[in-house]
Amino acid sequence: MNDLLRLLGNIAPALASVVAGPAGGAAVSAIAKVFGVADSVEAVTQAVAADPDAALKLAQIDLETIRVQHANTENARAMQIAALQQSDVFSKRFTMYLTGFWSLCAAVYIGFITFSIIPESNVRFADTILGFILGTVIATMLNFWFGSSIGSKEKDARKL
């Protein structure tokens, strides 16, 4: 799997992040289908490494991955716009409450693992949870409220 992630990271970074995530099996299956090989990590890795047109094929899959991620963000923002038009105060502010709750949880956890002594047998768990909080929870909240760099790149490309 590491070899496949390394290959994809150089050619199609967004696709590599999907393969490394919870939808990795489906992503590997999609790549296998494009390359016409067996649905296994080993077969996909060999096909990507051996195909001179791999970059083009993966770029097409990568572009579709980015489109799906962008559509997901658009739907979340549309949901927020609809919520703001309601008369129920809790519904209007739910995403703010949720963001506030997770921000507080993240701050408490980061403070706890920074200033407390963690038993040696639990350091790995503490690191894994910290990585999840920083890489998923905080990143998702910032992406929702402030947008992602993908949109900025697209906007800059349109100016040229």
C-alpha positions as CSV (number, residue, x, y, z in Angstrom):
1,M,0.0,0.0,0.0
2,N,2.9,2.4,0.8
3,D,4.3,1.9,-2.7
4,L,0.9,2.8,-4.3
5,L,0.5,5.9,-2.0
6,R,4.0,7.0,-3.0
7,L,3.2,6.7,-6.7
8,L,-0.1,8.4,-6.4
9,G,1.3,11.1,-4.2
10,N,3.6,12.2,-7.0
11,I,1.0,12.0,-9.8
12,A,-2.4,12.6,-8.3
13,P,-2.2,13.8,-4.7
14,A,-6.0,14.2,-4.1
15,L,-6.5,10.6,-5.3
16,A,-3.7,9.5,-2.9
17,S,-5.5,11.0,0.0
18,V,-8.7,9.2,-1.0
19,V,-6.9,5.9,-1.3
20,A,-5.3,6.5,2.2
21,G,-8.7,7.3,3.7
22,P,-11.9,5.3,4.6
23,A,-12.9,5.1,0.9
24,G,-9.6,3.6,-0.1
25,G,-11.1,0.3,-1.2
26,A,-13.5,2.0,-3.6
27,A,-10.7,4.2,-4.9
28,V,-8.4,1.3,-5.6
29,S,-11.3,-0.4,-7.4
30,A,-11.9,2.7,-9.6
31,I,-8.2,2.8,-10.4
32,A,-8.1,-0.9,-11.2
33,K,-11.1,-0.5,-13.5
34,V,-9.4,2.4,-15.4
35,F,-6.2,0.4,-15.8
36,G,-8.0,-2.9,-16.6
37,V,-6.3,-4.9,-13.9
38,A,-7.4,-7.1,-10.9
39,D,-9.0,-5.2,-8.0
40,S,-6.0,-5.5,-5.6
41,V,-3.5,-3.0,-4.3
42,E,-0.6,-5.0,-5.7
43,A,-2.1,-5.2,-9.2
44,V,-2.9,-1.5,-9.2
45,T,0.6,-0.6,-8.0
46,Q,2.2,-2.6,-10.8
47,A,-0.1,-1.2,-13.4
48,V,0.5,2.4,-12.4
49,A,4.3,1.9,-12.2
50,A,4.4,0.2,-15.7
51,D,2.0,2.5,-17.6
52,P,3.7,5.5,-19.3
53,D,0.2,7.1,-19.6
54,A,-0.5,6.6,-15.9
55,A,-0.2,10.3,-15.1
56,L,-3.0,11.2,-17.7
57,K,-5.3,8.4,-16.5
58,L,-4.8,9.2,-12.8
59,A,-5.2,13.0,-13.5
60,Q,-8.6,12.3,-14.9
61,I,-9.6,10.3,-11.8
62,D,-8.0,12.9,-9.6
63,L,-10.0,15.7,-11.3
64,E,-13.2,13.8,-10.6
65,T,-12.2,13.3,-7.0
66,I,-11.7,17.1,-6.6
67,R,-15.1,17.8,-8.2
68,V,-16.8,15.4,-5.8
69,Q,-15.1,17.1,-2.8
70,H,-16.1,20.5,-4.1
71,A,-19.7,19.4,-4.6
72,N,-19.7,18.1,-1.0
73,T,-18.6,21.5,0.3
74,E,-21.1,23.3,-1.9
75,N,-23.9,21.2,-0.5
76,A,-22.8,21.9,3.1
77,R,-22.8,25.6,2.4
78,A,-26.2,25.4,0.7
79,M,-27.5,23.6,3.8
80,Q,-26.2,26.5,6.0
81,I,-27.9,29.1,3.8
82,A,-31.2,27.2,4.1
83,A,-30.7,26.9,7.9
84,L,-30.2,30.7,8.3
85,Q,-33.5,31.3,6.6
86,Q,-35.4,29.4,9.3
87,S,-37.1,31.1,12.3
88,D,-35.8,28.5,14.8
89,V,-32.7,29.9,16.5
90,F,-31.2,26.5,17.3
91,S,-31.4,25.4,13.6
92,K,-29.9,28.7,12.5
93,R,-26.9,28.4,14.8
94,F,-26.4,24.6,14.9
95,T,-23.3,24.6,12.8
96,M,-21.9,27.4,15.0
97,Y,-22.6,25.3,18.1
98,L,-21.1,22.2,16.5
99,T,-18.0,24.1,15.5
100,G,-17.7,25.7,18.9
101,F,-18.1,22.3,20.7
102,W,-15.4,20.7,18.6
103,S,-13.1,23.7,18.9
104,L,-13.4,23.5,22.7
105,C,-12.8,19.7,22.6
106,A,-9.7,20.2,20.4
107,A,-8.3,22.9,22.6
108,V,-8.8,20.9,25.8
109,Y,-7.3,17.8,24.3
110,I,-4.3,19.6,22.9
111,G,-3.8,21.4,26.2
112,F,-4.1,18.0,28.0
113,I,-1.6,16.1,26.0
114,T,0.8,19.1,25.9
115,F,0.9,19.7,29.7
116,S,0.2,16.3,31.2
117,I,2.3,13.2,31.5
118,I,1.1,10.5,29.2
119,P,2.0,6.9,30.0
120,E,4.5,5.4,27.5
121,S,1.9,2.8,26.5
122,N,-0.6,5.5,25.5
123,V,1.6,7.8,23.5
124,R,0.7,6.2,20.2
125,F,-3.0,6.6,21.0
126,A,-2.6,10.2,22.0
127,D,-0.7,11.0,18.8
128,T,-3.3,9.2,16.6
129,I,-6.1,11.2,18.3
130,L,-4.2,14.5,17.9
131,G,-3.6,13.8,14.3
132,F,-7.3,13.1,13.8
133,I,-8.3,16.3,15.6
134,L,-5.8,18.5,13.7
135,G,-6.1,16.8,10.3
136,T,-9.8,16.1,10.2
137,V,-11.8,18.0,12.7
138,I,-10.0,21.3,12.6
139,A,-9.3,21.2,8.9
140,T,-12.9,20.4,8.1
141,M,-14.2,23.2,10.2
142,L,-11.8,25.7,8.7
143,N,-12.7,24.4,5.2
144,F,-16.4,24.8,5.9
145,W,-16.2,28.4,7.3
146,F,-13.3,29.8,5.2
147,G,-13.1,27.6,2.1
148,S,-10.2,25.5,0.8
149,S,-7.1,26.3,-1.1
150,I,-8.6,24.4,-4.1
151,G,-11.1,27.2,-4.7
152,S,-8.3,29.8,-4.4
153,K,-6.2,27.9,-7.0
154,E,-9.2,27.7,-9.3
155,K,-9.9,31.4,-8.9
156,D,-6.3,32.3,-9.6
157,A,-6.3,30.1,-12.7
158,R,-9.4,31.8,-14.1
159,K,-7.6,35.2,-13.7
160,L,-4.8,34.2,-16.0
